[in-house]
Amino acid sequence: MRIFQTAISSLLDDDDDDDKYGPNLYPADIETDVTQKIKAFRNTFPQQSRPSSRAAFLFRYNGEPLGEKEFQKVLADTDALLSQHNNKNNKNGPFFCGQRVTAADIAWAPFLERYGAQLPCLYDGLHPTTDEATYPHLNAWYKAMISSNVFAAYSCRVKGDSSSWRKVLSMAGYGNAGIPSTVITRMDNAASKEAKPLPHDDQQQQQQSIWDSYVASRPWMAHTPSAEASATIVRNRKYIVQDISKRISSKWTERGLPEQEPSIDLAM
């Protein structure tokens, strides 16, 4: 886990400061609590699920998805664990160990993030990222960890893409029955919503605020995510062109697309 901490830390904090390993994810005063919260993960997520690097804790060994009640229990138990540091008597949440992001949050984040995108496609009643009434503490964690500038480095540098997590469902397999049409419909509906522009200026401002928090200590980065993406493409265009040229197929040439690197570079 220490190796895991160092790897993630390097992603979360790439500034040239005195702490070359980034933020301390095991603060000395709460290290025991951090370790206990990490160990709690194994007792919370489903044990009888098929191992998968892309669809972990989602399917049985026969390819069928786990039952809705199994997922509800995972979410409820996670909410209860988070409530220990986010309740009326101890208002110092919303993270697993209080106000600070620790290795516990980093250990849980990839799986909770995927559940947030995948579970609504499997079952209509499972919306962990928005169901504040049923999972208030988990909902607060999602907002703080993934959807706010409280921990902007995760949102801007580590966080995955919801559409990619949903595509995993179509690749994982559902036994011999194939993908249920209801799941495909839910996936398409979610994709359609995400493709639309943000409806309100305040939502656009919130996203920009997260990015502003992230780049505040990184003056070499662009002022918007789209500008940074464009700059990354420009910086790496040589290698992108080389990669494209290695993957040219007959379908590519049949469509009249360029084959040689100078022509590909010009097209870009």
C-alpha positions as CSV (number, residue, x, y, z in Angstrom):
1,M,0.0,0.0,0.0
2,R,2.9,2.4,0.6
3,I,4.0,1.8,-3.0
4,F,0.5,2.6,-4.1
5,Q,0.5,5.8,-2.0
6,T,3.7,7.0,-3.6
7,A,2.4,6.3,-7.1
8,I,-0.9,8.1,-6.6
9,S,0.8,10.9,-4.7
10,S,3.1,11.6,-7.7
11,L,0.0,12.1,-9.8
12,L,-1.8,14.2,-7.3
13,D,1.0,16.6,-6.6
14,D,3.7,17.1,-9.2
15,D,5.0,20.4,-7.8
16,D,8.8,20.7,-7.2
17,D,8.4,21.2,-3.4
18,D,10.2,19.8,-0.4
19,D,7.9,16.8,-0.3
20,K,8.8,15.1,-3.5
21,Y,6.3,12.3,-2.8
22,G,3.3,14.7,-2.7
23,P,0.7,15.0,0.1
24,N,1.1,12.8,3.1
25,L,-1.7,10.2,2.8
26,Y,-0.8,8.6,6.1
27,P,-0.8,11.5,8.7
28,A,0.9,10.3,11.8
29,D,-2.0,11.5,14.1
30,I,-4.6,9.4,12.3
31,E,-2.5,6.7,10.7
32,T,-4.3,3.9,12.6
33,D,-7.6,5.1,11.4
34,V,-6.4,5.4,7.8
35,T,-5.2,1.8,7.9
36,Q,-8.5,0.5,9.4
37,K,-10.5,2.3,6.8
38,I,-8.4,0.7,4.0
39,K,-8.9,-2.7,5.6
40,A,-12.7,-2.1,5.8
41,F,-12.8,-2.1,2.0
42,R,-12.4,-5.9,1.8
43,N,-15.3,-6.4,4.2
44,T,-17.6,-4.0,2.4
45,F,-17.4,-4.8,-1.3
46,P,-19.0,-8.0,-2.6
47,Q,-16.8,-11.1,-2.0
48,Q,-18.6,-13.5,-4.4
49,S,-17.9,-11.4,-7.6
50,R,-15.9,-12.3,-10.6
51,P,-12.4,-10.8,-10.6
52,S,-12.0,-8.1,-13.3
53,S,-9.6,-5.2,-13.9
54,R,-12.4,-3.4,-15.8
55,A,-15.6,-4.5,-14.1
56,A,-14.6,-5.2,-10.5
57,F,-17.3,-6.1,-8.0
58,L,-20.1,-6.1,-10.6
59,F,-20.7,-9.6,-12.0
60,R,-21.0,-13.1,-10.8
61,Y,-18.9,-15.9,-12.2
62,N,-21.6,-16.9,-14.6
63,G,-21.6,-13.4,-16.1
64,E,-24.8,-12.1,-14.5
65,P,-24.7,-8.9,-12.5
66,L,-24.9,-9.0,-8.8
67,G,-28.4,-8.4,-7.3
68,E,-29.6,-4.9,-6.5
69,K,-29.8,-5.7,-2.8
70,E,-26.1,-6.6,-2.8
71,F,-25.2,-3.3,-4.2
72,Q,-27.5,-1.5,-1.8
73,K,-25.7,-3.1,1.1
74,V,-22.3,-2.0,-0.2
75,L,-23.5,1.6,-0.6
76,A,-25.2,1.6,2.8
77,D,-22.2,0.1,4.6
78,T,-19.9,2.7,2.9
79,D,-22.3,5.4,3.9
80,A,-22.2,4.2,7.5
81,L,-18.4,4.1,7.5
82,L,-18.2,7.6,6.2
83,S,-20.7,8.8,8.9
84,Q,-18.1,8.2,11.6
85,H,-16.5,11.4,10.5
86,N,-19.5,13.3,9.1
87,N,-22.4,13.4,11.6
88,K,-24.1,15.8,14.0
89,N,-21.8,14.9,16.8
90,N,-18.6,15.0,14.9
91,K,-18.8,17.5,12.0
92,N,-15.3,17.0,10.5
93,G,-16.0,15.1,7.3
94,P,-16.6,14.5,4.5
95,F,-13.6,12.1,3.8
96,F,-13.1,8.7,5.3
97,C,-10.8,10.0,8.0
98,G,-12.2,13.5,8.5
99,Q,-11.3,16.8,6.8
100,R,-8.1,15.5,5.1
101,V,-7.8,13.3,2.1
102,T,-5.8,10.2,3.0
103,A,-4.8,6.9,1.6
104,A,-8.2,5.6,2.6
105,D,-9.9,7.9,0.1
106,I,-7.4,7.0,-2.6
107,A,-7.9,3.3,-2.0
108,W,-11.7,3.5,-2.2
109,A,-12.0,6.2,-4.9
110,P,-11.4,4.1,-8.1
111,F,-14.2,1.6,-7.1
112,L,-16.7,4.2,-5.8
113,E,-16.1,6.3,-8.9
114,R,-16.9,3.3,-11.2
115,Y,-19.9,2.4,-9.1
116,G,-21.2,6.0,-9.5
117,A,-21.2,5.6,-13.3
118,Q,-22.0,1.9,-13.6
119,L,-24.7,1.1,-11.1
120,P,-27.4,3.4,-12.5
121,C,-27.0,1.5,-15.8
122,L,-27.6,-1.8,-14.0
123,Y,-30.5,-0.8,-11.8
124,D,-32.9,2.1,-11.9
125,G,-32.9,2.6,-8.2
126,L,-29.1,2.9,-7.7
127,H,-27.8,6.4,-8.0
128,P,-25.1,6.8,-5.4
129,T,-23.7,10.1,-6.6
130,T,-27.1,11.9,-6.5
131,D,-29.2,10.0,-3.9
132,E,-28.5,12.3,-1.0
133,A,-31.6,11.1,0.9
134,T,-30.5,7.4,1.0
135,Y,-26.7,7.9,1.2
136,P,-26.1,11.4,2.6
137,H,-22.5,10.8,3.7
138,L,-21.5,8.9,0.6
139,N,-23.1,11.7,-1.5
140,A,-21.0,14.3,0.5
141,W,-17.9,12.3,-0.2
142,Y,-18.6,12.2,-4.0
143,K,-19.1,15.9,-4.0
144,A,-15.9,16.6,-2.1
145,M,-13.7,14.1,-3.7
146,I,-14.8,14.1,-7.3
147,S,-17.0,17.1,-8.0
148,S,-15.5,20.0,-6.2
149,N,-12.4,22.1,-5.8
150,V,-11.8,20.7,-2.3
151,F,-9.4,18.1,-3.9
152,A,-9.0,19.5,-7.4
153,A,-5.9,17.4,-8.2
154,Y,-8.0,14.2,-8.2
155,S,-10.7,15.7,-10.4
156,C,-8.3,17.1,-12.9
157,R,-5.5,14.5,-13.0
158,V,-6.7,11.1,-11.7
159,K,-10.5,10.9,-12.1
160,G,-11.7,8.6,-14.8
161,D,-14.3,9.1,-17.5
162,S,-17.9,8.1,-16.8
163,S,-18.5,7.1,-20.4
164,S,-15.5,4.7,-20.3
165,W,-16.7,3.1,-17.1
166,R,-20.1,2.5,-18.7
167,K,-18.5,1.0,-21.8
168,V,-17.0,-1.6,-19.6
169,L,-20.5,-3.0,-19.0
170,S,-20.8,-3.9,-22.7
171,M,-17.4,-5.6,-22.7
172,A,-17.8,-7.6,-19.4
173,G,-20.5,-10.0,-20.6
174,Y,-23.8,-11.0,-19.1
175,G,-23.5,-14.8,-19.4
176,N,-25.2,-16.3,-22.4
177,A,-28.0,-13.9,-22.5
178,G,-26.1,-10.9,-23.9
179,I,-26.5,-7.3,-22.7
180,P,-30.1,-6.6,-21.5
181,S,-31.7,-3.9,-23.6
182,T,-32.6,-1.9,-20.5
183,V,-28.9,-1.6,-19.7
184,I,-28.1,-0.4,-23.2
185,T,-30.9,2.1,-23.0
186,R,-29.7,3.5,-19.7
187,M,-26.2,3.7,-21.0
188,D,-27.4,5.6,-24.1
189,N,-29.5,7.9,-22.0
190,A,-26.6,8.8,-19.7
191,A,-24.3,9.4,-22.7
192,S,-26.9,11.7,-24.2
193,K,-27.2,13.8,-21.0
194,E,-23.4,14.1,-20.8
195,A,-23.1,15.2,-24.4
196,K,-25.3,18.2,-23.8
197,P,-23.7,21.6,-22.8
198,L,-24.0,22.4,-19.1
199,P,-27.5,24.0,-18.7
200,H,-26.5,26.6,-16.1
201,D,-23.8,29.2,-15.9
202,D,-23.1,28.3,-12.3
203,Q,-22.3,24.7,-13.3
204,Q,-19.8,26.0,-15.9
205,Q,-18.3,28.3,-13.3
206,Q,-18.0,25.4,-10.8
207,Q,-16.1,23.3,-13.3
208,Q,-13.8,26.2,-14.2
209,S,-13.3,26.9,-10.5
210,I,-12.1,23.3,-10.0
211,W,-9.6,23.8,-12.8
212,D,-8.5,27.2,-11.5
213,S,-7.8,25.6,-8.1
214,Y,-5.7,22.9,-9.8
215,V,-3.6,25.2,-12.0
216,A,-3.1,27.9,-9.3
217,S,0.2,26.3,-8.4
218,R,1.0,25.1,-11.9
219,P,1.5,28.3,-13.9
220,W,2.8,26.3,-16.9
221,M,-0.6,24.8,-17.6
222,A,-3.4,26.3,-19.8
223,H,-6.2,28.4,-18.3
224,T,-9.0,25.8,-19.3
225,P,-9.1,22.0,-19.6
226,S,-9.8,22.2,-23.4
227,A,-6.8,24.5,-23.9
228,E,-4.6,22.2,-21.9
229,A,-5.8,19.2,-24.0
230,S,-5.0,21.1,-27.2
231,A,-1.6,22.0,-25.9
232,T,-0.9,18.4,-25.0
233,I,-1.7,17.2,-28.5
234,V,0.5,19.9,-30.0
235,R,3.4,19.0,-27.7
236,N,3.1,15.3,-28.5
237,R,2.1,15.6,-32.2
238,K,5.3,13.9,-33.4
239,Y,4.6,10.8,-31.4
240,I,0.9,10.9,-32.3
241,V,1.7,11.0,-36.0
242,Q,4.1,8.1,-35.5
243,D,1.5,6.1,-33.7
244,I,-1.1,6.7,-36.4
245,S,1.3,5.7,-39.1
246,K,1.8,2.3,-37.4
247,R,-1.9,1.6,-37.3
248,I,-2.9,2.5,-40.9
249,S,-5.1,-0.2,-42.4
250,S,-6.7,-0.8,-45.8
251,K,-9.9,0.9,-44.6
252,W,-7.9,3.9,-43.8
253,T,-6.4,4.2,-47.3
254,E,-9.7,3.3,-49.0
255,R,-11.2,6.4,-47.5
256,G,-8.4,8.5,-49.0
257,L,-6.8,9.4,-45.7
258,P,-3.1,10.2,-45.7
259,E,-0.5,7.4,-45.3
260,Q,2.8,9.1,-44.9
261,E,3.9,10.9,-41.8
262,P,4.4,14.3,-43.4
263,S,0.8,14.1,-44.8
264,I,-0.6,13.0,-41.5
265,D,1.2,15.8,-39.7
266,L,-0.2,18.3,-42.2
267,A,-3.7,16.9,-41.7
268,M,-3.4,17.3,-38.0
